[in-house]
Amino acid sequence: MQFIKILFWVLLLVATFIFWWTNEARSSLDLGAAVVEARVSTFVVGAFLIGFVPTWLLLRGSKWRLSRRIKTLEDAARPAVVPTPPASRTPAPAAAAKAEPAPAVSSVSTDKATGL
C-alpha cells in the first residue's frame, strides 16, 4: 500500500512538472504595490497549493488528535495489571497443604423464638 501511495505522489509531481514546463504563456498578476509576471501554469500550481496545503494540514492535525484520543481510550479500557509477588524460596509447610477447607457457613440464621 505504501508503494502505491508513493507511486501516486511521484506521478502527480511528474505530471505537474510537465504541465508547468509545456505551458509557456506568460501572464502578470497585479497585487497593488507589486506586479508579478510568471507563467500561467505557475499561477495555476500556486492556486492549487494555496487550497491544498491548509486542507491537508487540517486533515493531518485531526488524524493526530483522533489517534491520541483513541490511544487514551484504549489505555483506559485495558484492565489494570496486578503485579504478582515474587515466589518465596521457602517451601510451604506440609500440614498447611494437607489441611481441609473450612465448612461453608450459611449467612441465613433462624431465630428459635420467632421461628424465622
C-alpha distances in whole Angstrom, upper triangle without the diagonal:
4,5,5,6,9,10,11,13,14,15,17,19,20,21,23,25,26,27,29,30,32,33,36,38,40,40,42,41,44,43,47,48,46,45,41,41,38,36,35,31,31,33,30,27,29,29,26,25,28,26,23,23,25,23,20,22,23,20,19,22,22,19,20,23,22,20,23,25,23,24,27,28,26,28,31,30,30,34,36,36,40,41,43,46,46,48,52,54,57,57,58,62,62,64,61,59,62,63,63,61,63,64,62,64,64,64,66,70,73,76,79,81,79,78,74
4,5,5,6,9,10,11,12,14,15,17,18,20,21,23,24,26,27,29,30,32,35,37,38,39,40,39,42,41,45,46,43,42,39,39,36,34,33,30,29,31,28,25,27,28,24,23,26,25,21,21,23,22,18,20,22,18,17,20,21,18,19,22,22,19,22,25,23,23,27,28,26,28,31,31,30,34,36,36,40,40,43,46,46,48,52,53,57,57,58,62,63,65,62,60,63,64,64,62,64,65,63,65,65,65,67,71,74,77,80,83,81,79,76
4,5,5,6,9,10,10,12,14,15,16,18,20,21,22,24,26,27,28,30,33,36,37,38,40,39,42,42,45,46,43,42,39,38,35,33,32,29,29,31,28,25,27,28,25,24,27,26,22,22,25,24,20,22,24,21,20,24,24,21,22,26,25,23,26,29,27,27,31,31,30,32,35,35,34,38,39,39,43,44,46,49,49,51,54,56,59,60,61,64,65,68,65,63,66,67,67,65,67,68,67,69,69,68,71,74,78,81,84,86,84,83,79
4,5,5,6,9,10,10,12,14,15,16,18,20,21,22,24,26,27,29,32,34,35,36,38,38,41,40,44,45,42,41,38,37,34,31,31,27,27,29,26,23,26,26,23,22,25,24,20,21,24,22,19,22,23,20,19,23,23,21,22,26,25,23,27,29,27,28,31,32,30,33,36,35,35,38,40,41,45,45,48,51,51,53,57,58,62,62,63,67,67,69,67,64,67,68,68,66,68,69,67,69,69,69,71,75,78,81,84,86,84,83,79
4,5,5,6,9,10,11,12,14,15,17,19,20,21,23,24,26,27,30,32,33,34,36,35,38,37,41,42,39,38,35,35,31,29,29,25,25,26,24,21,23,23,20,19,22,21,17,18,20,18,15,18,20,17,16,20,20,17,19,23,22,21,24,26,25,25,29,30,29,31,34,33,33,37,39,40,43,44,47,50,50,53,56,58,61,62,63,66,67,69,66,64,67,68,68,66,68,69,67,69,69,68,70,74,77,80,83,85,83,82,78
4,5,5,6,9,10,11,12,14,15,17,18,20,21,22,24,26,29,31,32,33,35,34,37,37,40,41,38,37,34,33,30,28,28,24,24,26,23,20,22,23,20,19,22,21,18,18,21,20,16,19,21,18,17,21,22,20,21,24,24,23,26,28,27,27,31,32,31,33,36,36,36,39,41,41,45,45,48,51,51,53,57,58,62,63,64,67,69,71,68,66,69,70,70,68,70,71,69,71,71,70,73,77,80,82,86,88,86,85,81
4,6,5,6,9,10,10,12,14,15,16,18,20,21,22,24,27,30,31,32,34,34,37,37,41,42,39,37,34,33,30,27,27,23,23,25,23,20,22,24,20,20,23,22,19,20,23,22,19,21,24,21,20,24,25,23,24,28,27,26,29,31,30,31,34,35,34,36,39,39,39,42,44,44,48,49,51,54,54,56,60,61,65,65,66,70,71,73,70,68,71,72,72,70,73,74,72,74,74,73,75,79,82,85,88,90,88,87,83
4,6,5,6,9,10,11,12,14,15,16,18,20,21,23,26,28,29,30,32,32,35,35,38,39,37,35,32,31,28,25,25,21,21,23,20,17,20,21,17,17,20,19,16,17,20,19,16,19,21,19,18,22,23,21,23,26,26,25,28,30,29,30,33,34,33,36,38,38,38,42,44,45,48,49,52,55,55,58,61,63,66,67,68,71,72,74,71,69,72,73,73,71,73,74,72,74,73,73,75,79,82,84,88,90,87,86,83
4,5,5,6,9,10,10,12,14,15,16,18,20,21,24,26,27,28,30,29,32,32,36,36,34,32,29,28,25,23,23,19,19,20,18,15,17,18,15,14,18,17,14,14,18,17,14,17,19,17,17,20,22,20,21,25,25,24,27,29,29,29,32,34,33,35,38,38,38,42,44,45,48,49,52,55,55,58,61,63,66,67,68,72,73,75,72,70,73,74,74,72,73,74,72,74,74,73,76,79,82,85,88,90,88,87,83
4,5,5,6,9,10,11,12,14,15,16,18,20,23,25,27,28,30,30,33,33,37,37,34,33,29,28,25,23,22,19,19,21,19,16,18,20,17,16,20,20,17,17,21,20,17,20,23,21,20,24,25,23,25,28,28,27,30,32,32,32,36,37,36,38,41,41,41,45,46,47,51,51,54,57,57,59,63,64,68,68,70,73,75,77,74,72,75,76,76,74,76,77,75,77,77,76,79,82,85,88,91,93,91,90,86
4,5,5,6,8,10,10,12,14,15,16,18,21,24,25,27,29,29,33,33,37,37,35,33,29,28,24,22,21,17,18,20,18,15,18,20,16,17,20,20,17,18,22,21,19,22,24,22,22,26,27,25,27,30,30,29,32,34,34,35,38,39,38,40,43,43,43,47,49,49,53,54,56,59,60,62,65,67,70,71,72,76,77,79,76,74,77,78,78,76,78,79,77,79,78,78,80,84,87,90,93,95,93,91,88
4,5,5,6,9,10,10,12,14,15,17,20,22,23,24,26,26,29,30,33,34,32,30,26,25,22,19,18,15,15,17,14,12,15,16,13,13,17,16,13,15,19,18,16,19,21,20,20,23,24,23,25,28,28,28,31,33,33,34,37,38,37,39,42,42,43,47,48,49,53,54,57,59,60,63,66,68,71,72,73,76,78,80,77,75,78,78,78,76,78,79,77,78,78,77,79,83,86,89,92,94,92,91,87
4,5,5,6,9,10,10,12,14,16,18,21,22,23,25,25,28,28,32,32,30,28,24,23,20,18,17,14,14,16,14,11,14,15,13,12,16,17,14,15,19,18,16,19,22,21,20,24,25,24,26,29,29,29,32,34,34,34,37,39,39,40,43,44,44,48,49,50,54,54,57,60,60,63,66,68,71,72,73,77,78,80,77,76,79,79,79,77,79,80,78,80,80,79,81,85,88,90,94,96,93,92,89
4,5,5,6,9,10,10,12,14,17,20,21,23,25,26,29,30,34,34,31,29,25,24,20,18,18,14,15,17,15,13,16,18,15,15,19,20,17,18,22,22,20,23,25,24,24,27,29,28,29,32,33,32,35,37,37,38,41,42,42,44,46,47,47,51,52,53,56,57,60,63,63,65,69,70,74,75,76,79,81,83,80,78,81,82,82,80,82,83,81,83,83,82,84,88,91,93,97,99,97,95,92
4,5,5,6,9,10,11,12,16,18,20,21,24,24,28,29,33,33,30,28,25,23,19,16,16,12,14,16,13,11,15,16,14,15,18,18,17,18,22,21,20,23,25,24,24,28,29,28,30,33,33,33,36,38,38,39,42,43,42,45,47,47,48,52,53,54,58,59,62,64,65,67,71,72,76,77,78,81,83,84,81,80,83,83,83,81,83,84,82,83,83,82,84,88,91,94,97,99,97,96,92
4,5,5,6,9,10,11,14,16,17,18,21,21,25,25,29,30,27,25,21,20,16,13,13,9,10,12,10,8,11,13,11,12,15,16,14,16,19,19,18,21,23,23,23,26,28,27,29,32,32,32,35,37,37,38,41,42,42,44,46,47,48,52,53,54,58,59,62,64,65,68,71,73,76,77,78,82,83,85,82,80,83,84,84,81,83,84,82,84,83,82,84,88,91,94,97,99,96,95,92
4,5,5,6,9,10,12,15,16,18,20,21,25,26,29,30,26,24,20,19,15,13,13,10,10,13,12,10,13,15,13,14,17,18,17,18,22,22,21,23,26,25,25,28,30,30,31,34,35,35,37,39,39,40,43,44,44,46,49,49,50,54,55,56,59,60,63,66,66,69,72,74,77,78,79,83,84,86,83,82,85,86,86,83,85,86,84,86,86,85,87,91,94,96,100,101,99,98,95
4,5,5,6,9,11,14,16,19,21,23,26,27,31,32,28,26,22,20,16,13,13,10,12,15,13,12,15,17,16,17,20,21,19,21,25,25,23,26,29,28,28,31,33,32,34,37,37,37,40,42,42,43,46,47,47,49,51,52,52,56,58,59,62,63,66,68,69,71,75,76,80,81,82,85,87,89,86,84,87,88,88,86,88,89,87,88,88,87,89,93,96,99,102,104,101,100,97
4,6,6,6,10,12,14,16,19,20,23,25,28,29,26,24,20,18,14,11,10,7,9,12,10,9,13,14,13,15,18,18,18,20,23,23,22,25,27,27,28,31,32,32,34,36,37,37,40,42,42,43,46,47,47,49,51,52,53,56,58,59,63,64,66,69,70,73,76,78,81,82,83,87,88,90,87,85,88,89,88,86,88,89,87,88,88,87,89,93,96,98,102,103,101,100,96
4,6,6,8,10,11,13,16,17,21,22,26,26,23,20,17,15,11,8,8,5,7,10,9,8,11,13,13,14,16,18,17,19,22,23,22,25,27,27,28,30,32,32,33,36,37,37,40,42,42,43,46,47,47,49,52,52,53,57,58,59,63,64,67,70,70,73,76,78,81,82,83,87,89,90,87,86,89,89,89,87,89,90,88,89,89,88,90,93,96,99,102,104,102,101,97
4,6,7,10,12,15,18,19,23,25,28,28,25,22,19,16,12,9,11,8,10,13,13,12,14,17,16,17,20,22,21,22,26,26,26,28,31,30,31,33,35,35,36,39,40,40,43,45,45,46,49,50,50,52,54,55,56,60,61,62,65,66,69,72,72,75,78,79,83,84,85,89,90,92,89,88,91,92,92,89,91,92,90,92,92,90,93,96,99,102,105,107,105,104,100
4,6,9,12,15,18,20,24,26,29,30,26,23,20,17,14,10,11,9,11,14,13,13,16,18,18,19,22,23,23,24,28,28,28,30,33,32,33,36,37,37,39,41,42,42,45,47,47,48,51,52,52,54,57,57,58,62,63,64,68,68,71,74,75,77,80,82,86,87,88,91,93,95,92,90,93,94,94,91,93,94,92,94,93,92,94,98,101,104,107,109,106,105,102
4,6,9,11,15,17,20,23,26,27,24,20,17,14,11,7,7,6,9,11,11,12,14,16,16,18,20,21,22,23,26,27,27,29,32,32,33,35,37,37,39,41,42,42,45,47,47,48,51,52,52,54,57,57,58,62,63,65,68,69,72,75,76,78,82,83,87,88,89,92,94,96,93,91,94,95,94,92,94,95,93,94,93,92,94,98,101,103,107,108,106,105,101
4,6,10,13,16,19,22,25,25,22,18,15,12,9,6,7,8,10,12,13,14,16,17,18,20,22,23,24,25,28,29,29,31,34,34,35,37,39,39,41,43,44,45,47,49,50,51,53,55,55,57,59,60,61,65,66,67,71,71,75,77,78,81,84,85,89,90,91,95,96,98,95,94,97,97,97,95,97,98,95,97,96,95,97,101,104,106,110,111,109,108,104
4,7,10,13,17,20,22,23,20,17,14,11,9,6,6,8,10,11,12,14,16,17,18,20,21,23,24,26,28,29,30,32,34,35,36,38,40,40,42,44,45,46,48,50,50,52,54,55,56,58,60,61,62,66,67,69,72,73,76,79,79,82,86,87,91,92,93,97,98,100,97,95,98,99,99,96,98,99,96,98,97,96,98,101,104,107,110,111,109,108,105
4,7,10,13,16,19,20,16,13,10,7,6,4,6,9,9,10,12,14,14,16,18,19,20,22,24,25,27,29,29,31,33,34,35,37,39,40,41,43,45,46,47,49,50,52,54,55,56,58,60,61,62,66,67,68,72,73,76,78,79,82,85,87,91,92,93,97,98,100,97,95,98,99,99,96,98,99,96,98,97,96,98,101,104,106,110,111,109,108,105
4,7,10,13,16,17,14,10,8,6,6,6,6,9,10,9,11,14,14,14,17,19,19,21,23,24,26,27,28,30,32,33,34,36,38,39,40,42,44,45,46,48,49,51,53,54,55,57,59,60,61,65,66,68,71,72,76,78,79,82,85,87,91,92,93,96,98,100,96,95,98,99,98,96,97,98,96,97,96,94,97,100,103,105,109,110,107,107,103
4,6,10,12,13,10,7,5,4,6,8,9,12,11,9,13,15,14,14,18,19,18,21,23,24,25,27,28,29,31,33,34,35,37,39,40,41,43,45,46,48,49,51,52,54,55,57,58,60,61,65,66,68,71,72,75,78,79,82,85,87,90,92,93,96,98,100,96,95,98,98,98,96,97,98,96,96,96,94,96,100,102,104,108,109,107,106,103
4,6,9,11,8,6,5,6,8,10,10,13,11,9,12,14,12,12,16,17,16,18,21,22,23,25,26,27,29,31,32,33,35,37,38,39,41,42,44,45,47,48,49,51,53,54,56,57,59,62,63,65,68,70,73,76,77,80,83,85,88,90,90,94,96,97,94,93,96,96,96,93,95,95,93,94,93,91,93,97,99,101,105,106,104,103,100
4,6,8,6,4,6,9,11,14,14,17,15,12,16,18,15,15,19,20,18,20,23,24,24,26,28,29,30,32,34,34,36,38,39,40,42,44,45,46,48,50,51,52,54,55,57,58,60,64,65,67,70,71,75,77,78,81,84,87,90,91,92,96,98,99,96,95,98,98,98,95,96,97,94,95,94,92,94,98,100,102,106,107,104,104,101
4,6,5,6,7,11,13,16,16,18,16,13,16,18,15,15,18,18,16,19,22,22,22,24,26,26,28,30,32,32,34,36,37,38,40,42,42,44,46,47,48,50,52,53,54,56,58,61,62,64,67,68,72,74,76,79,82,84,87,89,89,93,95,96,93,92,95,95,95,92,93,94,92,92,92,90,92,95,98,99,103,104,102,102,98
4,6,7,10,13,16,19,19,21,19,17,20,22,19,18,22,22,20,22,25,25,25,28,30,29,31,33,35,35,37,39,40,40,43,44,45,46,49,50,51,52,54,55,57,58,60,64,64,67,70,71,74,77,78,81,84,87,90,91,92,96,98,99,95,95,98,98,98,95,96,97,94,94,94,92,94,97,100,101,105,106,103,103,100
4,7,10,13,17,20,20,23,20,18,22,23,20,20,24,23,21,24,27,26,26,29,31,30,32,35,35,35,38,40,40,41,43,45,45,47,49,50,51,53,55,56,57,59,61,64,65,67,70,71,74,77,78,81,84,86,89,91,92,95,98,99,95,95,98,98,98,95,96,97,95,95,95,92,95,98,101,102,106,107,105,105,101
4,6,10,13,16,17,20,17,15,19,20,17,18,22,21,19,23,25,25,25,28,29,29,31,34,34,35,37,39,39,40,43,44,45,47,49,50,51,53,55,55,57,59,60,64,64,66,69,70,74,76,77,80,83,85,89,90,91,95,97,98,95,94,98,97,98,95,96,97,95,95,95,93,95,98,101,103,107,107,105,105,101
4,7,10,13,14,17,15,13,17,18,16,17,20,20,19,22,24,24,25,28,29,30,31,34,35,35,38,39,40,41,43,45,46,47,49,51,52,54,55,56,58,60,61,65,65,67,70,71,75,77,78,81,84,86,90,91,92,96,98,99,96,95,98,98,98,96,97,98,96,96,96,94,96,99,102,104,108,109,106,106,103
4,6,10,11,13,11,10,14,15,13,14,18,17,17,20,22,22,23,26,27,27,29,31,32,33,35,37,38,39,41,43,44,45,47,48,50,52,53,54,56,57,59,62,63,65,68,69,72,75,76,79,82,84,87,89,90,93,95,97,94,93,96,96,96,93,95,96,93,94,94,92,94,98,101,103,106,107,105,105,101
4,7,9,12,10,10,13,15,13,15,18,18,18,21,23,23,25,27,28,29,31,33,34,35,37,39,39,41,43,44,45,47,49,50,52,53,54,56,58,59,60,64,65,67,70,71,74,76,77,80,83,85,89,90,91,95,97,98,95,94,97,98,98,95,96,98,95,96,96,94,96,100,103,105,108,109,107,107,103
4,6,8,7,7,11,12,11,13,16,16,17,19,21,21,24,25,26,27,30,31,32,33,35,36,37,39,41,42,44,45,47,48,50,51,52,54,56,57,58,62,63,64,68,69,72,74,75,78,81,83,87,88,89,93,94,96,93,92,95,95,95,93,94,95,93,94,94,92,95,98,101,103,107,108,106,105,101
4,5,5,7,9,10,11,13,15,16,17,19,20,21,24,25,26,27,30,30,31,33,35,36,37,39,41,42,43,45,46,48,50,51,52,54,56,57,58,62,63,64,68,68,72,74,75,78,81,83,86,88,89,92,94,96,93,91,94,95,95,92,94,95,93,94,93,92,94,98,100,103,106,108,105,105,101
4,5,5,6,9,10,11,13,14,15,17,18,20,22,23,24,26,28,29,30,32,34,35,36,38,39,40,42,44,45,46,48,50,51,53,54,55,57,60,62,63,67,68,71,74,75,78,81,83,86,87,88,92,93,95,92,90,94,94,94,91,93,94,91,92,92,90,92,96,99,101,105,106,103,103,99
4,5,5,6,8,10,10,12,14,15,16,18,21,21,22,24,26,26,28,30,32,32,34,36,37,38,40,42,42,44,46,47,48,50,52,53,54,58,59,60,64,65,68,71,72,75,78,80,83,84,85,89,90,92,89,87,90,91,91,88,90,91,88,90,89,88,90,93,96,99,102,104,101,100,97
4,5,5,6,8,10,10,12,14,15,16,19,20,20,22,24,25,26,28,30,31,32,34,36,36,38,40,41,42,44,46,47,48,50,52,53,56,58,59,62,63,67,69,70,73,76,78,81,83,83,87,89,91,87,86,89,90,89,87,89,90,87,89,88,87,89,92,95,98,101,103,100,100,96
4,6,5,6,9,10,10,12,14,15,17,19,20,21,23,24,26,27,29,30,32,33,35,36,38,39,41,42,44,45,46,48,50,51,52,56,57,59,63,64,67,70,71,74,77,79,82,83,84,88,89,91,88,86,90,90,90,87,88,89,87,88,87,86,88,91,94,97,100,101,99,99,95
4,5,5,6,9,10,11,12,14,17,17,18,20,22,23,24,26,28,29,30,32,33,34,36,38,39,40,42,44,45,47,48,49,51,54,56,58,61,62,65,68,69,72,75,78,81,82,83,86,88,89,86,85,88,88,88,85,87,87,85,86,85,84,86,90,92,95,98,100,97,96,93
4,5,5,6,9,10,10,12,15,15,16,18,20,21,22,24,26,26,28,30,31,32,34,36,36,38,40,41,42,44,46,47,48,52,53,55,58,59,62,65,66,69,72,74,78,79,79,83,85,86,83,82,85,85,85,82,84,85,83,84,83,82,84,88,90,93,96,98,95,95,91
4,5,5,6,9,10,10,13,14,15,16,19,20,21,23,25,26,27,29,30,31,33,35,36,37,39,41,42,43,45,46,48,51,53,54,58,59,62,65,66,69,72,74,77,78,79,83,85,86,83,82,85,85,85,82,84,85,82,83,83,81,84,87,90,92,96,97,95,94,90
4,5,5,6,9,10,12,13,14,16,18,19,20,22,24,25,26,28,29,31,33,34,35,37,39,40,41,43,44,46,47,51,52,54,58,59,62,65,66,69,72,75,78,79,79,83,85,86,83,82,85,85,84,82,83,84,81,82,82,80,82,86,89,91,94,96,93,93,89
4,5,5,6,8,11,11,12,14,16,16,18,20,21,22,24,26,27,28,30,32,33,34,36,37,38,40,42,43,44,48,50,51,55,56,60,62,64,66,70,72,75,76,77,80,82,83,80,79,82,82,82,79,80,81,79,80,79,78,80,83,86,88,92,93,91,90,87
4,5,5,6,9,10,10,12,14,15,16,18,20,21,22,24,25,26,28,30,31,32,34,36,37,38,40,41,43,46,48,49,53,54,57,60,61,64,67,69,73,74,74,78,80,81,78,77,80,80,80,77,79,80,77,78,78,76,79,82,85,87,91,92,90,89,86
4,6,6,7,9,11,12,13,15,16,17,19,21,22,23,25,27,28,30,31,33,34,36,37,39,40,41,43,47,48,50,53,54,58,61,62,65,68,70,74,75,75,79,81,82,79,78,81,81,80,78,79,80,77,78,78,76,78,82,85,87,90,91,89,89,85
4,6,6,7,9,11,12,13,15,16,17,19,21,22,23,25,27,28,29,31,33,34,35,37,38,40,41,45,46,48,52,53,57,60,61,64,67,70,73,74,74,78,79,81,77,76,79,79,79,76,77,78,75,76,75,74,76,79,82,84,88,89,87,86,82
4,6,5,6,9,10,11,12,14,16,16,18,20,21,22,24,26,27,28,30,32,33,35,36,37,39,42,44,46,49,51,54,57,58,61,64,67,70,71,71,75,76,78,74,73,76,76,76,73,75,75,73,74,73,72,74,78,80,83,86,88,85,85,81
4,5,5,6,9,10,10,12,14,15,16,18,20,21,23,24,26,27,29,30,31,33,35,36,37,41,42,44,47,49,52,55,56,59,62,64,68,69,69,73,75,76,73,72,75,75,75,72,73,74,72,73,73,71,73,77,80,82,86,87,85,84,80
4,5,5,6,9,10,10,12,14,15,16,18,20,21,22,24,26,27,29,30,32,33,35,36,40,41,43,46,48,51,54,55,58,62,64,67,68,69,72,74,75,72,71,74,74,74,71,72,73,70,71,71,69,71,75,78,80,83,84,82,82,78
4,5,5,6,9,10,11,12,14,15,17,18,20,21,22,24,26,27,28,30,32,33,34,38,40,42,45,47,50,53,55,58,61,63,66,67,68,71,73,74,71,69,72,72,72,69,70,71,69,69,69,67,69,73,76,78,81,83,80,80,76
4,5,5,6,9,10,11,12,14,15,16,18,20,21,22,24,26,27,29,30,31,33,36,38,40,43,45,48,51,52,55,58,61,64,65,65,69,70,72,68,67,70,70,70,67,69,70,67,68,68,66,69,72,75,77,81,82,80,79,76
4,5,5,6,9,10,10,12,14,15,17,18,20,21,23,24,26,27,29,30,32,35,36,38,42,43,46,49,50,54,57,59,62,63,64,67,69,71,67,66,69,69,69,66,68,69,66,67,67,65,68,71,74,76,80,81,79,78,75
4,6,5,6,9,10,10,12,14,15,16,18,20,21,22,24,26,27,28,30,34,35,37,41,42,46,49,50,53,56,59,62,63,63,67,68,70,66,65,68,68,68,65,66,67,64,65,65,63,65,68,71,73,77,78,76,76,72
4,5,5,6,9,10,11,12,14,15,16,18,20,21,22,24,26,27,28,32,34,36,39,41,44,47,49,52,55,57,60,61,61,65,67,68,64,63,66,66,66,63,64,65,63,64,63,61,64,67,70,72,76,77,75,74,71
4,6,5,6,9,10,10,12,14,15,16,18,20,21,22,24,26,27,31,32,34,37,38,42,45,46,49,52,55,58,59,59,63,64,66,62,61,64,64,64,62,63,64,62,63,62,61,63,67,70,72,76,77,75,74,71
4,5,5,6,9,10,11,12,14,15,17,18,20,21,23,24,26,29,30,33,36,37,41,44,45,48,51,54,57,58,58,62,64,65,61,61,64,64,63,61,62,63,60,61,61,59,62,65,68,70,74,75,73,73,69
4,5,5,6,8,10,10,12,14,15,16,18,20,21,22,24,28,29,31,35,37,40,43,45,48,51,54,57,58,58,61,63,64,60,59,62,62,62,59,60,61,58,59,58,57,59,62,65,68,71,73,70,70,66
4,5,5,6,9,10,10,12,14,15,16,18,20,21,22,26,28,30,33,35,38,41,43,46,49,51,54,55,55,59,60,62,58,57,60,60,60,57,58,59,57,58,57,56,58,62,65,67,71,72,70,69,66
4,6,5,6,9,10,11,12,14,15,17,19,20,21,25,26,28,31,33,36,39,40,43,47,49,52,53,53,57,59,60,57,56,59,59,59,56,57,58,56,57,57,55,58,61,64,67,70,72,70,69,65
4,6,5,6,9,10,11,12,14,15,17,18,20,24,25,27,30,32,36,38,40,43,46,49,52,53,53,57,58,59,56,55,58,58,58,55,56,57,54,55,55,53,56,59,62,64,68,69,67,67,63
4,5,5,6,9,10,10,12,14,15,16,18,22,23,26,29,31,35,38,39,42,46,49,51,52,52,55,57,58,54,53,56,56,56,53,54,55,52,53,53,51,53,57,60,62,66,67,65,64,61
4,5,5,6,9,10,10,12,14,15,16,20,22,23,27,29,32,35,37,40,43,46,49,49,49,53,55,56,52,51,54,54,54,51,52,53,51,52,52,51,53,57,60,62,66,67,65,65,61
4,5,5,6,9,10,11,12,14,15,19,20,22,25,27,30,33,35,38,41,44,47,48,48,51,53,54,51,50,53,53,53,50,51,52,50,51,51,49,52,55,59,61,64,66,64,63,60
4,5,5,6,9,10,11,12,14,18,19,22,25,27,30,33,35,39,42,45,47,48,48,51,53,54,50,49,52,52,52,49,50,51,48,49,49,47,49,53,56,58,62,63,61,61,57
4,5,5,6,9,10,10,12,16,18,20,24,26,29,32,34,37,40,43,46,46,46,50,51,52,49,47,50,50,50,47,48,49,46,47,47,46,48,52,55,57,61,62,60,60,56
4,5,5,6,9,10,11,14,15,17,21,23,26,29,31,34,37,40,43,44,43,47,49,50,46,45,48,48,48,45,47,48,45,47,47,45,48,51,55,57,61,62,60,60,56
4,5,5,6,9,10,13,14,17,20,22,25,28,31,34,37,40,42,43,43,46,48,49,45,45,48,47,47,44,45,46,44,45,45,43,46,49,52,55,58,60,58,58,54
4,5,5,6,9,12,14,16,20,22,26,29,31,34,37,40,43,43,43,46,48,48,45,44,47,46,46,43,44,44,42,43,42,41,43,47,50,52,56,58,56,55,51
4,5,5,6,10,12,14,18,20,23,27,29,31,35,38,40,41,40,44,45,46,43,41,44,44,44,41,42,43,41,42,42,41,43,47,50,52,56,58,56,55,51
4,5,5,8,9,12,15,17,21,24,26,29,32,35,38,38,38,41,43,44,40,40,43,42,42,39,41,42,40,41,41,40,43,46,49,52,55,57,55,55,51
4,6,8,9,12,15,18,21,24,27,30,33,36,38,39,38,41,43,44,40,39,42,42,41,38,39,40,38,39,39,37,40,43,46,49,52,54,52,52,48
4,6,9,12,15,18,21,24,27,29,33,36,38,38,37,41,42,43,39,38,41,40,40,37,38,38,36,37,37,36,38,42,45,47,51,53,51,50,46
4,6,9,12,15,18,21,24,26,29,32,35,35,34,38,39,40,36,35,38,38,38,35,36,37,35,36,37,36,38,42,45,48,51,53,52,51,47
4,6,9,12,15,18,21,23,27,30,32,32,31,34,36,36,33,32,35,34,34,31,32,34,31,33,33,32,35,38,42,45,48,50,49,47,44
4,6,9,12,16,18,21,24,27,29,30,29,32,34,35,31,31,34,33,33,30,32,33,31,33,33,32,35,38,42,45,48,50,49,48,44
4,6,9,12,15,18,21,24,26,27,26,30,31,32,29,28,31,31,31,29,31,32,31,33,34,33,36,39,43,45,49,51,50,49,46
4,6,9,12,15,18,21,23,24,23,26,28,29,26,25,29,28,29,26,28,30,29,30,31,31,34,37,41,43,46,49,48,47,44
4,6,9,12,15,18,20,21,21,25,27,28,25,24,28,28,29,27,29,31,30,32,34,33,37,39,43,45,49,51,50,49,46
4,6,9,12,15,17,18,18,21,23,25,21,21,24,25,26,24,26,29,28,30,32,32,36,38,42,44,47,50,49,48,45
4,6,9,12,14,15,15,19,21,23,20,20,23,24,25,24,26,29,29,30,33,33,36,39,42,45,47,50,50,49,46
4,6,9,12,14,14,18,21,23,20,20,23,24,26,25,27,31,31,33,35,36,39,42,45,48,50,53,53,52,49
4,6,9,10,11,15,17,19,17,16,20,21,23,23,25,29,29,32,34,35,39,41,44,47,49,52,52,51,49
4,6,8,9,13,15,18,16,16,19,20,23,23,25,29,30,32,35,36,39,41,45,47,49,52,52,51,49
4,6,9,12,15,18,16,16,20,21,24,25,27,31,32,35,38,39,42,44,47,50,52,55,55,54,52
4,7,9,12,14,14,14,17,19,22,23,25,29,30,33,36,37,41,42,45,48,50,52,53,52,50
4,6,9,12,11,10,14,16,19,20,23,26,28,31,34,35,39,40,44,46,48,51,52,50,48
4,6,9,7,7,11,12,15,16,19,23,25,27,30,32,35,37,40,42,44,47,48,46,45
4,5,6,7,9,10,14,16,18,22,24,27,30,32,35,36,39,41,43,46,47,45,44
4,5,5,6,9,12,15,17,21,23,26,30,32,35,36,39,41,42,46,47,45,44
4,5,5,6,10,12,15,18,21,23,27,29,32,33,36,38,39,42,43,42,41
4,6,5,9,10,13,16,19,21,25,26,30,31,34,36,37,41,42,40,39
4,6,8,10,13,17,19,22,25,27,31,32,35,37,39,42,43,41,40
4,6,9,12,15,18,21,25,27,30,31,34,36,37,41,42,40,38
4,7,9,12,15,18,21,24,27,27,30,33,34,37,38,36,35
4,6,9,12,15,18,21,24,24,27,30,31,35,35,33,32
4,6,9,12,15,18,21,22,25,28,29,32,33,31,29
4,6,9,12,15,18,18,21,24,26,29,30,28,26
4,6,10,13,15,16,19,21,23,26,27,25,23
4,7,9,12,13,17,20,21,25,25,23,21
4,6,9,10,13,16,18,21,22,20,18
4,5,7,11,14,16,19,19,17,15
4,6,10,13,16,18,18,16,14
4,7,10,13,16,14,13,10
4,7,9,12,12,10,8
4,6,9,8,7,5
4,6,6,6,5
4,6,5,7
4,6,8
4,5
4
